[in-house]
Amino acid sequence: MTTNPASPTGTTQLTALTSDLTSAPDPRDRTFEMRFTSTPRGARLARRLAAVRLDAWGIPYDTEAHDAIVLIVAELSANAVTHGHVPGRDFHLCLCLTVRTGTARVEITDTRTERVPPRPGALPDPADDETGRGLLLVDRLATRWDWHPRPDGPGKTIWAEFDLP
């Protein structure tokens, strides 16, 4: 083997190739993405499809992780329909399972810019309200969550991560 840097088999290229392989995604990682109508039916469908995907990915029904992630999807989808609805616009679900970190990530993107949720740790006490408990559930179930403005248009993305056992 030659050590000539100009050679395609030189050690410089092999080192670069090896470092790229260690940062490559794990082939066991999974992603499910889909747009849903901004209606209660769309939120129910998002929850059901997320439940089916998690089971297919090896997080079976009736386990603590499965139930928590599905509830997070349900609450964030319901919030997108209730508080993020813009007539004629859908919401987007992205469910990712990263094996290397042992994390499931839920992202819900809607197209409403002016209604944003509070930041984690700043949730109001809904003791006297009949609504407003969805993000409290997400806050208790998720390992971490937050939101950010949608980078490719109007709206926002609310994300939550759940560390798998």
Buried (B, 14 or more C-beta within 10 A) or exposed (E): EEEEEEEEEBEEEEEEEEEEEEEEEEEEEBEBEBEBBBEEEBBBBBBEBBBEBBBEBEBEEEBEBBBBBBBBBBBBBBBBBBBBBBEEBBBBBBBBBBBEEEBBBBBBBBBBBEEBBEEBEEBEEEEEEEEEEBBBBBBEBBEEBEBEEBEEEEBBBBBBBBEBE
